[in-house]
């Protein structure tokens, strides 16, 4: 890693203490806790870090404050103190045992600044700031919430979290972390979680009404698997407001699209460039997947503070030639149609489709975009001010691209993705606009 000041490489060494369990501060409900079909499909661990450093306040009591506040906030979010298990219907469910979240105190050998560029995922270095349950082979062996507080020599500290996505989507996770911060500052929590996920139960019998191409298996006629045997490179590309405006102007050039959002144009642009960089054959089918927040699209909309996944995967599917050989507006239109697809009936159909098929989204010849640009993790405050940096530790899959907001008023977007080395060279050239 590069040191911020004198470019001397410093290897981050983190000494972890013995893990302890943090149970809710008061008695909470026990028994089985239902997870909806929108939760079942994304049961993957998500690792994030939050770096704090205050001029006025050192890190001596950071772990103590965080631990005490966690036990209080778990009273409201008690399923996080339980353990994942499989129900009789062979679905994930939470056993609300009150066992507690796993909490680890740790110390680093350097200053926060010495860990280098922690704005982009780096599983090797940043991974040391998140505790991994030794020997855990699957998510059933990992508690839904694991927290590590690492103190640095400079007086700063990092909160590293490993949370299972089946417990909540980005909005739910953000509300939980912000509530934890409010509790640490002695404030009442602003958003009381709505815990009843049975409001998203499938219909009986299930009635899927859409084709749900997000689950469609695509044949890899371009032999991309060969490319993926190369070394993988991970890079971040920054799109400031000026660049985003240029892209929108480009999308409007042929009159096919009159207006589009930053997300729509950026998704289309990245999808098109990635398809080209991976040298997909013209008749290769390619798919774009991204999550749309369904909270307000339900009729009636689901309650504020919904503790669970309110997001739905939508998709665009076409041949490589359709997006590579046509103007940007063609890809933008496909993205816009995918956004429009998500209605109350589509979400209910998704819930029913999973009930009937237990299918998982297929990622062959697919780009899956995860957007964190609308999530305000950067405002979380445990009493040391807002984080100097916050973000994910790693990308979950090689097909995933992450959109993160940053900069002045957070109006710029960082696009992070990994590609085989030869494809990344082409992709970088295509990013020049």
Secondary structure, DSSP 8 states (H G I E B T S, - for coil): ---TTT-------EEE---EEE--SS----EEEE--HHHHTT--EEEEEEEE--SS--STTHHHHHHHHHHHHTTTTGGGGSEEEE-TTS-EEEEE----EEEEEEEESS-GGGG--TTS--TTTGGGGS---TT--SGGGS-SEEEEEEE-TTS-EEEEEEEETTT--HHHHHHHHHHHHHHHTT---SS--B--GGGG---SS----S--GGG-----TT-HHHHTTS-EEEEEEEE-HHHHHHHHHHHHTTSS-S---HHHHHHHHHHHHHHHHTT--TT-EEEEEEEEE-GGGSSS---TTB-S--EEEEEEEEEHHHHHSS-HHHHHHHHHHHHHH--HHHHHHHHHHHHHH------TTEEEEEE-TT--GGG-BSSS-B-SEEEESS-SSTTEEEEEEESGGG-EEEEEEEEEHHHHHHHHHHH--
